[in-house]
């Protein structure tokens, strides 16, 4: 099986990004922390898509586009708000573009990103069983 078609590989990479965010928060690399939070959720969604379809996930970074590709799941407003907050960290935290205010990446934002990532992860992992893959 291709690694791109293995949901457990995607889940392992998602967990790696999720865990990488925490020491980045503690060492003051707030933009990188936020980026890894976004990547963790992106890869989690791709793991779910691969589990459901058996196919490679789309080469998309937008979390809501990926969320819409997950079948048979209705998210709560709280989860969607958390996803919305995390979604902007893909570009905004990685490139010196005018669309992102670099002064926004302070500890409170990074702490919130880590907390929201945990909430999103826990919610989705209660909805999807990866053990049977």
C-alpha positions as CSV (number, residue, x, y, z in Angstrom):
1,X,0.0,0.0,0.0
2,X,1.2,3.5,-0.9
3,X,2.1,5.6,2.2
4,X,-0.3,8.3,0.8
5,X,-3.1,5.8,0.9
6,X,-2.4,4.6,4.5
7,X,-4.6,6.5,7.0
8,X,-2.3,5.4,9.9
9,X,0.7,7.1,8.2
10,X,-1.3,10.3,7.9
11,X,-2.4,10.0,11.5
12,X,1.2,9.5,12.7
13,X,2.3,12.6,10.8
14,X,-0.7,14.5,12.3
15,X,0.3,13.4,15.8
16,X,3.9,14.4,15.1
17,X,2.9,18.0,14.2
18,X,0.6,18.1,17.2
19,X,3.4,17.1,19.6
20,X,5.9,19.4,17.8
21,X,3.8,22.5,18.6
22,X,4.1,22.1,22.3
23,X,7.9,22.7,22.7
24,X,7.7,25.4,20.1
25,X,5.2,27.2,22.3
26,X,7.5,26.8,25.3
27,X,10.6,28.1,23.5
28,X,8.9,31.1,22.1
29,X,8.6,30.1,18.4
30,X,4.9,31.1,18.3
31,X,4.5,31.3,14.5
32,X,6.0,27.8,14.1
33,X,3.8,26.6,16.9
34,X,0.7,27.9,15.1
35,X,1.9,26.4,11.8
36,X,2.3,22.9,13.3
37,X,-1.2,23.2,14.9
38,X,-2.6,23.9,11.4
39,X,-0.6,21.0,9.9
40,X,-1.7,18.6,12.6
41,X,-5.4,19.3,11.8
42,X,-4.8,19.2,8.0
43,X,-3.1,15.8,8.3
44,X,-5.8,14.5,10.7
45,X,-8.4,15.4,8.1
46,X,-6.4,13.8,5.4
47,X,-6.1,10.7,7.5
48,X,-9.9,10.6,7.8
49,X,-10.4,11.1,4.1
50,X,-7.9,8.4,3.2
51,X,-9.7,6.0,5.7
52,X,-13.0,6.8,4.2
53,X,-12.0,6.6,0.5
54,X,-8.9,4.4,0.3
55,X,-7.5,7.0,-2.0
56,X,-4.8,9.7,-1.7
57,X,-6.1,12.8,-0.1
58,X,-6.5,16.0,-2.1
59,X,-3.4,18.3,-2.3
60,X,-5.3,21.1,-0.5
61,X,-4.3,23.0,2.7
62,X,-7.6,24.8,3.4
63,X,-9.2,23.0,6.4
64,X,-12.8,23.7,5.5
65,X,-12.3,22.3,2.0
66,X,-10.9,19.2,3.6
67,X,-13.7,19.1,6.2
68,X,-16.3,19.1,3.4
69,X,-14.7,16.0,1.9
70,X,-15.2,14.0,5.1
71,X,-18.4,12.0,4.7
72,X,-21.1,11.3,7.3
73,X,-19.9,13.7,10.0
74,X,-21.7,16.7,11.4
75,X,-19.5,19.0,13.4
76,X,-20.6,21.3,16.1
77,X,-20.4,25.1,15.9
78,X,-17.6,25.1,18.5
79,X,-15.5,22.7,16.5
80,X,-16.0,24.7,13.3
81,X,-15.0,27.9,15.1
82,X,-11.9,26.2,16.4
83,X,-11.1,25.0,12.9
84,X,-11.6,28.5,11.5
85,X,-9.1,29.9,14.0
86,X,-6.5,27.3,13.1
87,X,-7.0,27.5,9.4
88,X,-5.4,30.9,8.9
89,X,-2.1,29.7,10.4
90,X,-1.0,27.8,7.3
91,X,0.1,30.9,5.3
92,X,0.0,33.6,7.9
93,X,2.6,31.9,10.1
94,X,5.0,30.9,7.4
95,X,5.5,33.8,5.0
96,X,6.1,37.5,5.4
97,X,3.0,38.5,3.6
98,X,0.8,41.5,4.1
99,X,-2.2,39.3,4.8
100,X,-0.9,38.4,8.2
101,X,0.1,40.7,11.1
102,X,3.3,39.2,12.5
103,X,2.8,41.0,15.8
104,X,-0.3,38.8,16.3
105,X,1.9,35.7,16.9
106,X,2.4,36.1,20.6
107,X,2.1,33.5,23.4
108,X,-1.6,33.8,24.0
109,X,-2.4,33.1,20.3
110,X,0.0,30.1,20.3
111,X,-1.5,28.8,23.6
112,X,-4.9,29.1,22.1
113,X,-3.8,27.3,18.9
114,X,-2.4,24.4,20.9
115,X,-5.6,24.2,23.1
116,X,-7.9,24.4,20.0
117,X,-5.8,21.7,18.3
118,X,-6.3,19.4,21.3
119,X,-10.1,20.0,21.2
120,X,-10.3,19.3,17.5
121,X,-8.2,16.2,17.7
122,X,-10.1,14.8,20.6
123,X,-13.5,15.5,19.0
124,X,-12.5,13.8,15.7
125,X,-10.8,10.9,17.3
126,X,-14.0,10.1,19.2
127,X,-15.9,10.1,15.8
128,X,-13.4,8.0,13.8
129,X,-11.9,4.6,14.7
130,X,-8.4,4.2,13.3
131,X,-7.8,0.9,15.1
132,X,-9.7,-1.1,12.4
133,X,-7.5,0.1,9.6
